[in-house]
Amino acid sequence: MSKTEKNNSSFLSILKITLPVFFGYIAIGIPFGLMLVKNGYPCWLSPIMSLTMYAGAGQYVAVGLFASGAPFGAIAVAELLLNIRHIVYGLSLIDKFKNTGKWKPYLVFALTDETYALMTTTALPEGQDAGRFYGTIALLDQSYWVLGSVIGAIAGSVIPFDFAGVDFALTALFAVLLIEQIRASKDIVPPVIGIFAALVCVVLERFGIISSENILILSLAVGIAALLITKTKKGGTDGNSK
């Protein structure tokens, strides 16, 4: 097989891996473009935000905050809290990104929830360049998001849309990626801890103990703490058994 044929085969295999993200990002990218235009912004702002910001839920929040006239400082803090989980993602991928060369800066920038899920469940094929392999995954994922947001922005400029039900697309995408991650890792402890942490925080919010704005950050804090305790106990048990 020639080098060109090998690269084409590799690209097609990566394309297949990212198909779930394609359908998910098109489904949630279009509503973002629609919302942007609905709030009075020009359609060309959609691809610019998706290329330079590329934050998914963060972009939805940003549009709402800008439209409400929120101060820049408040927007910056809100985006930091909303996306702070990516720091944890990045720390867990230090070894995978170690030999990615010139791709590393882009991989750090393009690390979304869905891309992280793919990178943690997909083994690097033998003989493949790590930077090219993971970089292509990230690049394809971002292209899907840009495409969806552009379609939504253009459509929103000429066609009236009803937004009812479109918010479920993001939940459905996370559910699919979670199932794939459990199948690949054969470890249900992290998902169970995550679900439990989220439920605890939702219950606390229902009883007025915490505000709805703090559900995400508190769920992450509780989940990370529980994972650390679980892993520490497991490590201690393994160490004592040797």
C-alpha positions as CSV (number, residue, x, y, z in Angstrom):
1,M,0.0,0.0,0.0
2,S,1.4,3.4,-1.0
3,K,1.8,6.3,1.5
4,T,-1.2,8.1,-0.2
5,E,-3.4,5.0,0.0
6,K,-2.4,4.5,3.7
7,N,-3.2,8.1,4.5
8,N,-6.6,7.9,2.8
9,S,-7.4,4.7,4.6
10,S,-6.4,6.3,7.9
11,F,-8.6,9.3,7.2
12,L,-11.6,7.2,6.3
13,S,-11.2,5.2,9.6
14,I,-11.0,8.5,11.6
15,L,-14.0,9.8,9.7
16,K,-16.0,6.7,10.7
17,I,-14.9,7.2,14.4
18,T,-16.2,10.8,14.4
19,L,-19.6,10.1,12.7
20,P,-21.5,10.2,16.1
21,V,-20.0,13.7,16.7
22,F,-20.9,14.8,13.2
23,F,-24.6,14.0,13.7
24,G,-24.6,15.5,17.2
25,Y,-22.7,18.7,16.3
26,I,-24.9,19.3,13.2
27,A,-28.0,18.9,15.4
28,I,-26.8,21.3,18.2
29,G,-24.8,23.6,15.9
30,I,-27.8,24.6,13.8
31,P,-29.8,25.8,16.9
32,F,-26.8,27.9,18.0
33,G,-26.7,29.6,14.6
34,L,-30.5,30.1,14.8
35,M,-30.2,31.6,18.3
36,L,-27.4,33.9,17.3
37,V,-29.4,35.4,14.4
38,K,-32.6,35.5,16.5
39,N,-30.8,37.7,19.0
40,G,-30.0,40.2,16.3
41,Y,-26.4,39.3,15.4
42,P,-25.2,39.0,11.8
43,C,-24.9,35.4,10.4
44,W,-21.2,35.8,9.6
45,L,-20.5,36.0,13.4
46,S,-21.5,32.3,13.7
47,P,-18.4,30.8,11.9
48,I,-16.1,33.4,13.5
49,M,-17.2,32.3,17.0
50,S,-17.1,28.6,16.1
51,L,-13.6,29.0,14.7
52,T,-12.1,31.1,17.5
53,M,-14.1,30.4,20.6
54,Y,-15.3,26.8,19.9
55,A,-16.9,26.2,23.2
56,G,-20.2,24.6,22.4
57,A,-22.4,25.3,25.5
58,G,-20.1,28.3,26.2
59,Q,-21.1,29.8,22.9
60,Y,-24.8,29.4,23.7
61,V,-24.2,31.1,27.1
62,A,-22.1,33.9,25.5
63,V,-24.8,34.8,23.1
64,G,-27.4,35.0,25.9
65,L,-25.1,37.1,28.1
66,F,-24.1,39.5,25.3
67,A,-27.8,39.9,24.3
68,S,-28.7,40.7,27.9
69,G,-26.0,43.4,28.1
70,A,-24.0,41.6,30.8
71,P,-20.6,43.2,31.7
72,F,-17.5,41.7,30.2
73,G,-16.2,40.6,33.6
74,A,-19.3,38.7,34.4
75,I,-19.2,37.0,31.0
76,A,-15.6,36.0,31.5
77,V,-16.3,34.5,34.9
78,A,-19.3,32.6,33.7
79,E,-17.4,31.1,30.8
80,L,-14.5,30.2,33.1
81,L,-16.8,28.3,35.5
82,L,-18.7,26.7,32.6
83,N,-15.5,25.4,30.9
84,I,-13.2,24.8,33.8
85,R,-13.8,21.0,33.4
86,H,-11.5,21.2,30.4
87,I,-8.5,21.7,32.7
88,V,-9.3,18.2,34.1
89,Y,-9.6,16.8,30.6
90,G,-6.3,18.2,29.6
91,L,-4.5,16.9,32.6
92,S,-5.7,13.4,31.9
93,L,-4.4,13.6,28.3
94,I,-0.9,14.7,29.0
95,D,0.6,11.4,28.1
96,K,-1.4,11.0,24.9
97,F,-0.4,14.5,23.7
98,K,3.2,14.1,24.7
99,N,4.4,13.1,21.2
100,T,1.9,15.1,19.1
101,G,4.5,17.7,18.0
102,K,3.1,20.7,16.1
103,W,-0.5,19.4,16.6
104,K,-0.3,19.9,20.4
105,P,-1.4,23.6,20.6
106,Y,-4.4,22.9,18.4
107,L,-5.3,19.8,20.3
108,V,-5.3,21.8,23.6
109,F,-7.5,24.4,22.0
110,A,-10.0,22.0,20.3
111,L,-10.5,19.8,23.4
112,T,-14.3,19.6,23.7
113,D,-16.4,17.1,25.7
114,E,-17.1,15.0,22.6
115,T,-13.5,15.1,21.3
116,Y,-12.3,14.1,24.7
117,A,-14.7,11.2,24.8
118,L,-13.4,10.0,21.4
119,M,-9.7,10.4,22.4
120,T,-10.1,8.5,25.6
121,T,-11.9,5.6,24.0
122,T,-10.0,5.3,20.7
123,A,-6.6,3.5,20.8
124,L,-3.9,4.9,18.5
125,P,-3.5,2.4,15.6
126,E,-0.1,0.8,15.2
127,G,2.2,2.8,13.0
128,Q,0.1,5.9,13.1
129,D,1.5,9.3,14.0
130,A,-0.1,10.4,17.2
131,G,-0.3,14.1,16.3
132,R,-1.9,13.5,12.9
133,F,-4.3,10.9,14.2
134,Y,-5.6,12.9,17.2
135,G,-5.3,16.2,15.3
136,T,-7.5,14.9,12.5
137,I,-10.2,13.8,15.0
138,A,-10.2,17.2,16.6
139,L,-10.2,19.0,13.2
140,L,-13.1,17.0,11.9
141,D,-15.1,17.6,15.1
142,Q,-14.6,21.3,14.9
143,S,-15.5,21.3,11.2
144,Y,-18.8,19.6,12.0
145,W,-19.5,22.3,14.6
146,V,-18.7,25.1,12.3
147,L,-20.8,23.6,9.5
148,G,-23.8,23.2,11.8
149,S,-23.6,26.7,13.2
150,V,-23.2,28.2,9.6
151,I,-26.3,26.2,8.4
152,G,-28.3,27.5,11.4
153,A,-27.2,31.1,10.9
154,I,-28.0,31.2,7.2
155,A,-31.3,29.4,7.7
156,G,-32.2,31.7,10.6
157,S,-31.7,34.7,8.4
158,V,-34.3,33.6,5.9
159,I,-36.7,31.1,7.6
160,P,-38.6,31.4,10.9
161,F,-37.9,28.5,13.3
162,D,-39.6,27.1,16.4
163,F,-36.9,26.2,19.1
164,A,-39.1,23.8,21.0
165,G,-37.2,20.5,21.7
166,V,-33.9,21.3,20.1
167,D,-32.2,21.6,23.5
168,F,-32.5,17.8,23.9
169,A,-30.0,17.2,21.0
170,L,-27.0,17.9,23.3
171,T,-28.3,15.5,26.0
172,A,-28.8,12.8,23.3
173,L,-25.2,13.3,22.1
174,F,-23.8,12.9,25.6
175,A,-25.8,9.8,26.1
176,V,-24.4,8.1,22.9
177,L,-20.8,9.1,23.8
178,L,-21.3,7.8,27.4
179,I,-22.5,4.4,26.1
180,E,-19.5,4.1,23.8
181,Q,-17.1,5.1,26.6
182,I,-18.5,2.5,28.9
183,R,-18.2,-0.2,26.2
184,A,-14.6,0.7,25.5
185,S,-13.4,1.1,29.1
186,K,-15.6,-1.6,30.8
187,D,-15.6,0.7,33.8
188,I,-18.9,2.0,35.1
189,V,-17.6,3.6,38.3
190,P,-16.9,7.1,36.8
191,P,-20.3,7.4,35.0
192,V,-22.1,6.2,38.2
193,I,-20.3,8.7,40.3
194,G,-21.0,11.5,37.8
195,I,-24.7,10.7,37.7
196,F,-24.9,10.5,41.5
197,A,-23.0,13.8,41.9
198,A,-25.4,15.5,39.5
199,L,-28.5,14.1,41.2
200,V,-27.3,15.2,44.6
201,C,-26.7,18.8,43.4
202,V,-30.1,18.8,41.6
203,V,-31.8,17.7,44.8
204,L,-29.9,20.4,46.8
205,E,-31.1,23.0,44.3
206,R,-34.7,21.8,44.5
207,F,-34.6,22.4,48.3
208,G,-33.1,25.8,47.8
209,I,-29.8,24.9,49.4
210,I,-27.8,25.9,46.3
211,S,-28.7,28.0,43.3
212,S,-29.3,26.6,39.8
213,E,-26.2,28.5,38.5
214,N,-24.0,26.5,40.8
215,I,-25.2,23.0,39.8
216,L,-22.6,22.4,37.2
217,I,-19.5,23.5,39.2
218,L,-20.7,21.7,42.3
219,S,-21.5,18.5,40.4
220,L,-17.9,18.6,39.0
221,A,-16.4,19.2,42.4
222,V,-18.4,16.4,44.1
223,G,-17.7,14.0,41.2
224,I,-13.9,14.7,41.1
225,A,-13.7,14.4,44.9
226,A,-15.5,11.0,44.8
227,L,-13.3,9.8,42.0
228,L,-10.2,10.8,43.8
229,I,-11.4,9.0,47.0
230,T,-12.3,5.9,44.9
231,K,-9.0,5.7,43.1
232,T,-7.0,6.3,46.2
233,K,-8.8,3.5,48.1
234,K,-8.3,1.2,45.1
235,G,-4.7,2.1,44.9
236,G,-4.2,1.5,48.6
237,T,-6.0,-1.9,48.4
238,D,-3.8,-2.9,45.5
239,G,-0.7,-1.8,47.2
240,N,-1.6,-3.8,50.4
241,S,-2.4,-6.9,48.4
242,K,1.1,-7.1,46.8
